[in-house]
Amino acid sequence: MLTGFYVTDDELRCIMLNKIFTKTVGYSLKELRKMRVTDLVYKEDLEKAEKIVNRILRGGAVIDEIRYVGGRLDGYLFYTSL
C-alpha cells in the first residue's frame, strides 16, 4: 500500500510532501505550497485538528484520525491517520 505524507513548518505550511499525497488530496504541489494543512481539514473536524496540532507542538504523541476534503471538484472526504 502506498502512503502519502507531508511535513509542515511551524505555520503548518507544507515544506515536504510526496506525489502520493498530492494525488490523494487532489491539489498540485504548487497549490499545496500556498496552503496551510488545516485548509484541507473538513470543517467539522477543524477544532479536533487544532487540538492535535497543539498537542504535537507541545511534544506530545498522537494516534488519531481526522477527515480531509479533497481538492477535486466533488470535494470528496477521506480519513487520515495521525
N, C-alpha and C positions, 0 to 999 in steps of 0.2 A: 504494500500500500504506500503510495506516495503522500508526503506530508508537506503542506505549505507552512512557512514560518516567517516571522518578521521580528526585528529588533528595533526598539524605539530609543529616542533620546529622552531627556527629562521633560520635554514638552509633548511627548507622545507622538512625535513625527517619525515615520519610518526612516531608519538610516541603513537598514539592511533587510532584504527580503529575497525570496526566491520566486522563480517563474510560476511555480505551482500556486503560490499564494495569489499572484496577480490573476491567474486564470480562475481561481476559486471565487475571488471577490468580484471579478468582472471589471476591474479598473486596470489601466495601464500603469507601468512603473512611473511614468511622468505624472500621471494624475495622483497616484498614491504619495509621491514625494511632497505634494502640496497639501495633503490632508493629515489630520490627526487620526490615530487609530480609533478614537472614540467617535469620529464621524461615521464610522462603519457600523457602530453598535445599534441594534434595534432599540428604538426609543423607550420601550417598556423595560429594557434591561440596562439602561444607561446608569441609573443610580447604583445598581449592583456592580456594574463595571467600574464605576468611580471608587467604590469601596475596595474592590480588588486591586486597583491601581495603587491606592493609598497604602494598602497592606504590603504590596510588593516594594513600594518606595521606602517603607519603614524596615525593610529587610525580612519581611515575613514570607512564608511559603504559601502557595495557593494551589489547590486542586478544586476546580470548579468548572462550570460551563456558562457561556453567555451566547446570545444569538447575535449574528451579524446580518446586515442587509446587504445583499449583493448589488453591484452596480449595473447589472443588466436592466433592460427596460422593464422587466416584470417585477423588479425589486424583491426577488426571492429571498427567503430566510434560510440560514443554515446555522447549525450549532458548532461551536468550537470549544475544545477543552483547554484549560489553562493549567 
